[in-house]
Amino acid sequence: MPNKPMERFEAFQVRAGEKAAGFKTRVMVCCGPGCLANGSQDVAEAFERELKKKGLLKGRKGIAAGKTGCHGLCEAGPLVAIEPAGVLYTRVKPTNVKDIVEKTVQKGEVIERLLYRDGKKGPRIPKYKDIPFYSNQVRVSLRNVGRVDPFDLEDAVANGAYSGLARALNKMTPDGVIKEITNSGLRGRGGAGFATGKKWRACRDATDDRKFVICNGDEGDPGAFKDRAIMEGDPHSVLEGMIIGAFAVGAHEGYIYVRHEYPLAVVSLQAAINDAREAGLQGHPGQRFRL
């Protein structure tokens, strides 16, 4: 018997992937809090106007103009990444947009004055991956932050969102999910390092009729902003993890706590919840996970 929900998701994945592959170039403007404070919203709007004026946002092999979450290099913002060239521009102003479109997007030229400089007298570094701040990182949970548009479900799915959920719901049992989490060695990131598999097993074995999944986005540790970055820049990964956890432990309701100082995270998460709900990505039919 055909698995209709799985078939629909796989078709959605294909469409999202084809759409992403159809763009010759992606202009991604950082709209994390630091860059927004420095005017990146105006930069993003300037790119959209300039690309529309030149007719580059239309048709196959056009240009994608999007926003991303925080890239982490806030002191050099607003940041603009040009993919697949891998170029990163720093301290971009709306007045720089025309030059970037004409020289980099259309001609493939690099504008040296906008490149990152390592120190006051260091060389300009054109490639995102070669900037020391990034080259020394190995990203796991933050792998898509700064790469995907948090307000574009198709972009998230094209970059792997909900594929783990589809596998869990359609090819695994709740006990099988818990076993895989246990075998992975995954631990909590709150400081105690408690084994996630043990937490999920205890909740699964609890006899209560009603269970909940709680996402703690308070992040009270001084100088810690990883949760903020994920919630703002890759909200679908948060929802996917919560739904997988709910399936494993037998919960059908969840809550996300976001501290008052993270208003952008609330906006990103609410938009992601609405998009996931509309796309039917909240669990098995008849057993929807409610956020």
ChimeraX attribute file (.defattr): number of C-alpha atoms within 10 A of each C-alpha:
attribute: neighborCount
match mode: 1-to-1
recipient: residues
	/A:1	3
	/A:2	6
	/A:3	8
	/A:4	9
	/A:5	17
	/A:6	16
	/A:7	11
	/A:8	13
	/A:9	18
	/A:10	14
	/A:11	12
	/A:12	16
	/A:13	22
	/A:14	15
	/A:15	15
	/A:16	19
	/A:17	18
	/A:18	12
	/A:19	16
	/A:20	19
	/A:21	13
	/A:22	15
	/A:23	19
	/A:24	14
	/A:25	20
	/A:26	19
	/A:27	22
	/A:28	24
	/A:29	33
	/A:30	31
	/A:31	31
	/A:32	28
	/A:33	20
	/A:34	20
	/A:35	27
	/A:36	19
	/A:37	13
	/A:38	20
	/A:39	18
	/A:40	26
	/A:41	18
	/A:42	14
	/A:43	25
	/A:44	23
	/A:45	15
	/A:46	18
	/A:47	22
	/A:48	18
	/A:49	15
	/A:50	16
	/A:51	21
	/A:52	13
	/A:53	10
	/A:54	11
	/A:55	12
	/A:56	20
	/A:57	18
	/A:58	13
	/A:59	10
	/A:60	12
	/A:61	15
	/A:62	16
	/A:63	21
	/A:64	20
	/A:65	20
	/A:66	23
	/A:67	24
	/A:68	25
	/A:69	31
	/A:70	26
	/A:71	25
	/A:72	20
	/A:73	14
	/A:74	19
	/A:75	12
	/A:76	17
	/A:77	26
	/A:78	28
	/A:79	33
	/A:80	29
	/A:81	23
	/A:82	20
	/A:83	18
	/A:84	11
	/A:85	16
	/A:86	13
	/A:87	21
	/A:88	22
	/A:89	25
	/A:90	19
	/A:91	20
	/A:92	22
	/A:93	18
	/A:94	15
	/A:95	10
	/A:96	15
	/A:97	21
	/A:98	16
	/A:99	12
	/A:100	23
	/A:101	19
	/A:102	15
	/A:103	14
	/A:104	16
	/A:105	22
	/A:106	13
	/A:107	10
	/A:108	12
	/A:109	12
	/A:110	17
	/A:111	15
	/A:112	12
	/A:113	11
	/A:114	20
	/A:115	22
	/A:116	22
	/A:117	17
	/A:118	13
	/A:119	8
	/A:120	6
	/A:121	7
	/A:122	9
	/A:123	11
	/A:124	15
	/A:125	19
	/A:126	20
	/A:127	16
	/A:128	20
	/A:129	15
	/A:130	13
	/A:131	16
	/A:132	11
	/A:133	12
	/A:134	14
	/A:135	10
	/A:136	10
	/A:137	9
	/A:138	9
	/A:139	10
	/A:140	7
	/A:141	13
	/A:142	17
	/A:143	12
	/A:144	22
	/A:145	24
	/A:146	26
	/A:147	24
	/A:148	23
	/A:149	24
	/A:150	29
	/A:151	24
	/A:152	16
	/A:153	20
	/A:154	22
	/A:155	20
	/A:156	24
	/A:157	22
	/A:158	21
	/A:159	17
	/A:160	14
	/A:161	23
	/A:162	24
	/A:163	15
	/A:164	13
	/A:165	22
	/A:166	20
	/A:167	13
	/A:168	20
	/A:169	19
	/A:170	12
	/A:171	11
	/A:172	15
	/A:173	13
	/A:174	20
	/A:175	15
	/A:176	13
	/A:177	22
	/A:178	24
	/A:179	16
	/A:180	14
	/A:181	20
	/A:182	18
	/A:183	10
	/A:184	12
	/A:185	11
	/A:186	15
	/A:187	17
	/A:188	12
	/A:189	10
	/A:190	11
	/A:191	8
	/A:192	8
	/A:193	10
	/A:194	14
	/A:195	16
	/A:196	17
	/A:197	21
	/A:198	16
	/A:199	15
	/A:200	23
	/A:201	18
	/A:202	11
	/A:203	19
	/A:204	21
	/A:205	10
	/A:206	13
	/A:207	9
	/A:208	8
	/A:209	7
	/A:210	10
	/A:211	17
	/A:212	18
	/A:213	20
	/A:214	14
	/A:215	15
	/A:216	13
	/A:217	18
	/A:218	16
	/A:219	16
	/A:220	10
	/A:221	9
	/A:222	6
	/A:223	7
	/A:224	10
	/A:225	14
	/A:226	14
	/A:227	18
	/A:228	26
	/A:229	23
	/A:230	26
	/A:231	26
	/A:232	27
	/A:233	31
	/A:234	31
	/A:235	29
	/A:236	27
	/A:237	23
	/A:238	18
	/A:239	26
	/A:240	21
	/A:241	16
	/A:242	25
	/A:243	28
	/A:244	25
	/A:245	22
	/A:246	24
	/A:247	25
	/A:248	24
	/A:249	24
	/A:250	20
	/A:251	23
	/A:252	19
	/A:253	17
	/A:254	17
	/A:255	13
	/A:256	17
	/A:257	12
	/A:258	20
	/A:259	15
	/A:260	10
	/A:261	10
	/A:262	16
	/A:263	13
	/A:264	20
	/A:265	26
	/A:266	20
	/A:267	14
	/A:268	20
	/A:269	24
	/A:270	15
	/A:271	18
	/A:272	24
	/A:273	18
	/A:274	12
	/A:275	17
	/A:276	17
	/A:277	16
	/A:278	10
	/A:279	13
	/A:280	15
	/A:281	21
	/A:282	23
	/A:283	22
	/A:284	15
	/A:285	10
	/A:286	6
	/A:287	11
	/A:288	17
	/A:289	23
	/A:290	15
	/A:291	18
